[in-house]
């Protein structure tokens, strides 16, 4: 089964990622960048999680959202 995991770099998405891999699903990850203060840290954590589980770049997409009404800085 193919599974898409919305990855934030946090503990919740890590648990979902680990569970999907444990159950032998074909995993694809998506990370949404909201250009917040924590964005670099979250991106690094998400990348480290993918590297830990040996998920290549072909199984990951990153989407940037510019929400000017949602000032996160």
DACORVEN-V629255 format. One record per residue. N is the residue number from 0. RES is the residue in one letter. SS is DSSP state (H for helix, E for strand, - for the rest). NEAR is the number of other C-alpha atoms within 8 Angstrom. Layout:
<<N RES SS NEAR> <N RES SS NEAR>>
This chain:
<<0 X - 4> <1 X E 7> <2 X E 9> <3 X E 8> <4 X E 11> <5 X E 9> <6 X - 12> <7 X - 10> <8 X - 13> <9 X - 10> <10 X H 6> <11 X H 6> <12 X H 12> <13 X H 11> <14 X H 8> <15 X H 9> <16 X H 10> <17 X H 8> <18 X H 8> <19 X H 12> <20 X H 10> <21 X H 7> <22 X - 6> <23 X - 6> <24 X - 10> <25 X E 9> <26 X E 12> <27 X E 10> <28 X E 11> <29 X E 12> <30 X E 13> <31 X E 11> <32 X E 10> <33 X - 10> <34 X - 10> <35 X - 8> <36 X - 7> <37 X - 7> <38 X H 10> <39 X H 7> <40 X H 7> <41 X H 11> <42 X H 11> <43 X H 9> <44 X H 10> <45 X H 13> <46 X H 9> <47 X H 8> <48 X H 10> <49 X H 10> <50 X H 9> <51 X H 7> <52 X - 6> <53 X - 6> <54 X - 8> <55 X - 8> <56 X H 6> <57 X H 5> <58 X H 9> <59 X E 10> <60 X E 9> <61 X E 8> <62 X E 8> <63 X E 8> <64 X - 8> <65 X - 6> <66 X - 7> <67 X - 5> <68 X - 4> <69 X - 5> <70 X - 6> <71 X - 7> <72 X - 4>>
